[in-house]
Amino acid sequence: MEKITVILVTEPPYGSAISAEAFRSAMGLPTVNIVTKVVLMGDAVFALLKNAKPKETLNFGHIGEAFLMGEDFDFTPFIHYESMVARGLTTDDLLTCEVIDNNQLETMLRESDTILRF
């Protein structure tokens, strides 16, 4: 039976290594045959801002673009709808990612074997 891990990223994308560590975990877990899902919620939704230019201001790569490479690393990224709306964002403001609401998130968490929060 496959093991499923959900990684909840809740912290802002820049200012600490938390988002990068979540990404590293998301890259690593599938290598040991763990189905991995990453949910960007809370302030982590800012990671997917289309017009963010962290390279220019922080000399840091766009972490949202990294999360969207999930297919290359066998994990699936999601964005939490309620977090997005609470921050005045729409899908037009963000890089393309599957959106899930509270009900879908609850189901995802109930069906998972492990939850990691960053």
Secondary structure, 3 states (H helix, E strand, C coil): CCEEEEEEECCCCCCCCHHHHHHHHHHHHHHHCEEEEEEECHHHHHHHECCCCHHHHHCCCCHHHHHCCHHHHCEEEEEEHHHHHHCCCCHHHECCCEEECHHHHHHHHHHCCEEEEC
